[in-house]
């Protein structure tokens, strides 16, 4: 009878350990790379890059977007051909303007005030750089918006340089 009780206790402990090991902690560790695991199931060739997002802006606009590219294509492309859109983002005033537009400030007069610019010439210099490279588009006289296809990519670029509180990485060879 003592052996039976001991066997039952061991079995109960084994079951409890099994539940703990397959519980939320283990699942959450596996789920850390849920997007990566989904991409890995679809991989072809030597790899791919994927970025995606779903968000609601303070304006109430909703965006869902994803883009993927083969790593080989990206590594073989002439990156210099794509310098202008990055260069347009390389000025603090332009980043301030883009953030203001995403938050709902759309008129040139409001944008000039938000960016703290003294002249309309300064404002339009920056707006021209952003519209020429596709980060902004005019939506009527003196009003601007970030094109739908640029909202998530802009935030992805920003997320790549803003320090994350708990970045998730893994590497290997």
C-alpha positions as CSV (number, residue, x, y, z in Angstrom):
1,X,0.0,0.0,0.0
2,X,2.9,2.4,0.8
3,X,4.4,1.5,-2.6
4,X,1.1,2.4,-4.3
5,X,0.9,5.7,-2.5
6,X,4.5,6.5,-3.5
7,X,3.8,5.5,-7.1
8,X,0.7,7.7,-7.1
9,X,2.7,10.6,-5.7
10,X,5.5,10.2,-8.2
11,X,3.0,10.0,-11.1
12,X,1.2,13.1,-9.8
13,X,4.6,14.9,-9.6
14,X,5.5,13.8,-13.1
15,X,2.2,15.1,-14.4
16,X,2.7,18.4,-12.6
17,X,6.2,18.8,-14.0
18,X,5.0,18.0,-17.5
19,X,2.2,20.6,-17.2
20,X,4.7,23.2,-15.9
21,X,7.2,22.5,-18.7
22,X,4.6,22.7,-21.4
23,X,2.7,25.6,-19.8
24,X,2.7,29.3,-20.6
25,X,6.4,29.9,-19.9
26,X,7.5,27.4,-22.5
27,X,4.8,28.5,-24.9
28,X,5.8,32.1,-24.5
29,X,9.4,31.3,-25.2
30,X,8.4,29.5,-28.4
31,X,6.1,32.4,-29.3
32,X,8.8,35.1,-29.0
33,X,9.7,34.5,-32.7
34,X,6.2,33.8,-33.9
35,X,6.6,36.0,-37.0
36,X,10.0,34.5,-37.7
37,X,8.7,31.0,-37.4
38,X,5.9,31.8,-39.8
39,X,8.4,33.2,-42.3
40,X,10.6,30.2,-41.9
41,X,7.8,27.9,-42.9
42,X,7.5,29.8,-46.2
43,X,11.2,30.3,-46.9
44,X,12.7,29.5,-50.2
45,X,16.3,30.0,-51.3
46,X,18.8,31.5,-49.0
47,X,16.5,33.6,-46.9
48,X,14.0,36.4,-46.8
49,X,13.3,39.6,-44.9
50,X,9.8,40.4,-43.9
51,X,8.3,43.4,-42.1
52,X,4.8,43.9,-41.3
53,X,2.5,46.0,-39.1
54,X,-1.1,46.7,-38.1
55,X,-2.0,49.9,-36.4
56,X,-4.5,52.6,-35.7
57,X,-3.2,56.2,-35.8
58,X,-4.5,58.9,-33.5
59,X,-6.5,60.1,-36.5
60,X,-8.5,56.9,-36.5
61,X,-6.9,55.7,-39.7
62,X,-6.2,52.0,-39.7
63,X,-3.3,50.3,-41.6
64,X,-2.3,46.7,-42.2
65,X,0.7,46.1,-44.3
66,X,3.5,43.6,-45.0
67,X,6.4,43.4,-47.4
68,X,8.9,40.7,-48.0
69,X,12.0,40.4,-50.1
70,X,14.5,37.7,-50.9
71,X,17.8,38.3,-49.1
72,X,19.8,37.6,-52.3
73,X,17.8,40.3,-54.2
74,X,18.5,42.8,-51.4
75,X,22.2,42.0,-51.2
76,X,22.7,42.3,-55.0
77,X,20.7,45.5,-55.4
78,X,22.6,48.8,-55.8
79,X,21.8,50.4,-52.5
80,X,23.0,53.8,-53.7
81,X,20.0,53.9,-56.0
82,X,17.8,54.1,-52.9
83,X,19.7,56.7,-50.9
84,X,17.3,59.7,-51.5
85,X,14.4,58.4,-49.3
86,X,16.8,57.7,-46.5
87,X,18.5,61.1,-46.9
88,X,15.1,62.8,-46.7
89,X,14.6,61.3,-43.3
90,X,18.0,62.5,-42.1
91,X,16.8,65.9,-40.8
92,X,15.2,66.4,-37.4
93,X,12.7,68.9,-38.9
94,X,11.5,66.4,-41.5
95,X,11.0,63.7,-38.8
96,X,9.1,66.2,-36.7
97,X,6.9,66.9,-39.7
98,X,6.2,63.3,-40.4
99,X,5.3,62.5,-36.8
100,X,3.0,65.5,-36.8
101,X,1.2,64.4,-39.9
102,X,0.8,60.8,-38.6
103,X,-0.7,62.3,-35.4
104,X,-3.2,64.4,-37.5
105,X,-1.6,67.7,-38.1
106,X,-2.1,68.1,-41.9
107,X,-2.2,71.8,-42.8
108,X,1.0,73.7,-43.9
109,X,0.3,76.4,-41.3
110,X,0.0,74.0,-38.5
111,X,3.0,72.0,-39.6
112,X,5.1,75.2,-39.7
113,X,4.1,76.0,-36.2
114,X,4.7,72.5,-34.9
115,X,8.1,72.3,-36.5
116,X,9.0,75.8,-35.1
117,X,10.0,77.1,-38.5
118,X,10.2,80.9,-39.0
119,X,9.4,81.1,-42.7
120,X,7.2,79.2,-45.1
121,X,10.3,78.9,-47.3
122,X,11.9,76.7,-44.7
123,X,8.7,74.6,-44.4
124,X,8.3,74.1,-48.1
125,X,12.0,73.2,-48.5
126,X,11.4,70.3,-46.1
127,X,8.0,69.4,-47.5
128,X,9.5,69.3,-51.0
129,X,12.1,66.8,-49.8
130,X,9.5,64.6,-48.2
131,X,7.1,64.6,-51.1
132,X,9.8,64.1,-53.8
133,X,10.9,60.9,-52.0
134,X,7.4,59.6,-51.4
135,X,7.2,60.1,-47.6
136,X,4.5,62.7,-47.9
137,X,1.9,63.5,-50.5
138,X,-0.3,66.6,-51.0
139,X,-3.9,65.9,-50.3
140,X,-5.3,69.2,-51.5
141,X,-4.1,72.8,-51.1
142,X,-1.6,73.1,-48.3
143,X,-2.5,69.7,-46.7
144,X,-0.3,66.7,-46.5
145,X,-0.6,63.0,-45.6
146,X,1.8,60.0,-45.4
147,X,0.8,57.7,-48.2
148,X,-0.8,54.5,-46.9
149,X,2.0,52.4,-48.3
150,X,4.6,54.4,-46.4
151,X,3.0,54.4,-42.9
152,X,4.2,51.0,-41.7
153,X,7.6,51.2,-43.5
154,X,8.3,54.6,-41.8
155,X,7.5,53.2,-38.4
156,X,9.6,50.1,-39.1
157,X,12.6,52.3,-40.0
158,X,12.0,54.2,-36.8
159,X,11.7,51.0,-34.7
160,X,15.0,49.9,-36.1
161,X,16.8,52.9,-34.5
162,X,14.7,53.6,-31.4
163,X,16.1,51.5,-28.6
164,X,13.6,48.8,-27.7
165,X,13.1,48.1,-23.9
166,X,13.3,44.3,-24.5
167,X,14.8,43.5,-27.9
168,X,14.4,40.0,-29.1
169,X,17.3,38.6,-31.1
170,X,19.0,35.4,-31.8
171,X,21.9,34.6,-34.1
172,X,23.8,31.7,-35.2
173,X,25.7,30.1,-38.0
